[in-house]
Amino acid sequence: MDGKISQLVEMGASVAQAKAALADHKDVMTAAEHIFDGKYDHVVEDDDEIPAPVASGSKTTRKEESEDDDEDEEMQDDEDEDDGEVCYAEYDSDFGDGPATARKTTDIDPYAGIFFSKDRKEEVIEIEETPEYVLLEDGETRVPLMTQGEWMRGCPEGGEQGFLFSLYQNLSSDPCPCPYQCGQVCIREKKDFFTLYPDFKQYTSHVSKLVRHVCTGCSKPYCLACGESYSQTEKARPGIGADDPLFHCGNLQGLMIGMGLAIVQMQHDSQDASSKDLQTPSSPDEPEKKKRKLGTSLKSVVPGFLSGPSEDDEAAKKKSGIGYAGNVKEDMSGQLEALASQKARDASMAELLAAVREYLPSVRRAGGGRASDFLVHPTTLAHIRRRFNVLCSTLLRNDSLSDMSDRSALYSELFSWLETISNHEALASIMGMPIMVVASVKDVVIRKSANNAGSTKERTIIYEGSSGPRELLESIVIQAEAALKGLEGIIKAREAKRDPENMTEEQKRMTNLNKGKKPLSGFDEENDKLLKFCSGILNTAAAIDRSLTEIKGNAFMDRMYKSLPRLSAASQANTSTSLDLDDKAVLKSGASEAEARAVYEQWATKARFEYCDLEVKNAHGASSSPPNYKFSYNSDARMLVNSDMPKRSLAIARELAVLTTNLPVSWNSSVFLRVDESRVDIIKALITGPDGTPYENGCYLFDIFLGASYNHTPPLVKYLTTNNGTYRFNPNLYAEGKVCLSLLGTWEGPGWISGKSTLLQVLISIQSMILCEEPYLNEPGWASQAGTPASKAYSANVRRMVVNTAMLGNLKNPPEPFEDVIRTHFRLKAKAITEQLDRWLKMDDGNATSGANNGGLSTNGGSAGAAFQQDVAELKALLRDLANEGQ
């Protein structure tokens, strides 16, 4: 009895009320319904103390919250090794008295004390039993029964384990007496409620037929899940009705969500296994000599790495040079079949999720909420946190908004789940909590049964906190906002067409040019589809934030926003306090390289993609019409002002969505982009030189224009770090700014694939294939001279140019709009770059710098290296000043 009383007390009942209700109703959830209907309000309070439920077979390590006035909150260990009792800190205690509310948060949220600590760990013993099988009604199909171990698997929370165990035992073996006291008892069997049907509709049909049980003694119907009559529930909640037997009680809610999500997981695992044959490996093994990490898989973005670099690939590279005379083409065979298969799997999964979602508690249910909608069964929380969150995490980790849009059937249903959960006060806080995932298996013990009929495995599982649903959603929100930014141009053009009187002369000119042309309705449909999908993402995030604000308060939301990977404009608008994302990256004095790396990569992740103003304005701050831009392709950009090109707009929107969260960021090499806030086709890029190359830690700038036919044709790219057109840094980077790359159509080899290739591929090709370890080999005529004196002299010459221009020149006169990026890059890496300069001084051959860099060996020596030494000394002095400035 104590265990059931404890459950009711956790729900908010007094001990006396719990005892009285359980005396009348044996089932916990039925007793709870009557308590919260007010039937036991007259019961006098009892001071008896009932211990909280203990998690059977689990050892937990809980970190609770504490707050300091001057420092951020840190989670502190709180472990009870004696009995494993799980304690949940009250939310209100974390923030003092807080705003007055009609009801304490802990009354509706047993997890209010668990916030955003990913350091949380749980150690749980999970049992894997030999499954039992039964035949379905057709007498032929053999399916497994849900074992107790599987029912509870993935649940690291002690309290939730108790609820799951109780419900499973109740519905699989406990007798169910007739509530009309006729003396008849129905024996419940495991196959009644825990048969894993291959189809969820089959399962619901099976349960709905048996759960409205007619007593063999008195011939009256009652619910086999809770043991209560249907008439009592109908009287308790007049007007709501109980015509669907599967919505009768909380036990059924927990059962339907648990079994439904188990079937979803089975289908997802099955689909995932079947799709592996259609997928390429996730990342290639890089050649042994390439030991730097560029942050993004080359295989997924660079032509020629489609199946990983083989020995033949390396030989071809040495023979032909980068992007020269290549014949590697993307194998498109089977792609359409794979896409069709993916679409069918997504549709099936979306349909299944929609069917299970009907049983989620929702006070906004069409026709009015049911009893279980208002009083959520504890196991429902457990099922969502352990089963749905795993699927949610898998889908939201997809880093391509374009792919999500193409799979909109599945993702739209996922967003419907998130909205439904966030709209319920008892479930909403799950959206802000870390998802507990398996980190490791500590121990496995196999135990044989007493009669040798079978065996069980006991696994000691270590669970760790990972990003929660709202945090994972944020990166998708950022992509959706970027995509909508890319569609702004065409949206404005459409609005102008609807209102000709407000059209500018340029817009009227473009309209006249387009007269008589066939409307691009297909492309408009694609734009509308992406627009609708992105709006759905933002609406879902807004709904979650709105619900969490109402339930948890502004202090909770401020704390959650700080945990997000980057605050979007929409998120900033919802916070109660202003959160500055541009806080200076601080490196403590004497910091280790590991600490410096962490600070650098955290800063670079926030700074890698931003919008800026690149318009040229006069002394009064006004722009010309059409505007001019601080941009190499200014003339091309001006020609496309207010253009209405749906296909191009769609391509740019998809491109921006990918770039916002996928630009490679690493201590060893990073890519930064700045996009004009009003013209998203105008882009500036900065790439930091990769580790272990003659370009290491230099800053290399490029102007990029997404032209009228993008992405049918590649972007226009110009190299800017040329010392005023005098330095040629690479055979593929000309002094006048030309970039030789087959992707850009400026060299032979695998070229741009219309509708498939991306700007990200171009950027990473430059980063990894042009800014390489031995640039001399990039010239086809010199490709066989690896390690020769000529190659070494070429690299030495590159290093001198890098120090003079890509380092010292950029630091003394930072180019717009990358001043902050350049200064922070050199400040955070001051120590590492100083050590690098010392190495380069020792490696230098003492020759003078040759801007032409045509591969010839200079005969100058001796004092010719003095200019390089002077540049190094000046750069070191600037690095010391920057390092002192940042401490």
QUITAPE-V113678 format. One record per helix or strand. SS is the DSSP state (H for helix, E for strand). FROM is the first residue (numbers start at 1). TO is the last residue. If there is no record, write none. Layout:
# QUITAPE-V113678
ss	from	to
SS	FROM	TO
SS	FROM	TO
This chain:
# QUITAPE-V113678
ss	from	to
H	2	11
H	15	24
H	28	36
E	54	54
E	58	66
E	74	78
E	85	85
H	91	94
H	105	108
E	121	129
E	133	135
E	142	145
H	148	152
H	158	172
E	175	177
E	185	187
H	190	193
E	195	195
H	200	211
E	212	214
E	221	223
E	229	229
H	230	236
H	245	247
H	250	278
H	298	301
H	311	320
H	335	357
H	371	374
H	378	396
H	401	406
H	408	422
H	428	432
E	435	448
E	455	466
H	469	498
H	500	502
H	505	514
H	521	552
H	554	563
H	569	574
H	593	607
E	609	612
E	615	615
E	617	617
E	623	623
E	629	629
H	634	639
H	646	662
E	671	676
E	682	688
E	699	705
E	716	719
E	730	730
E	733	733
E	739	739
H	742	744
H	759	770
H	775	778
H	780	782
H	789	812
H	819	828
H	830	843
H	862	885
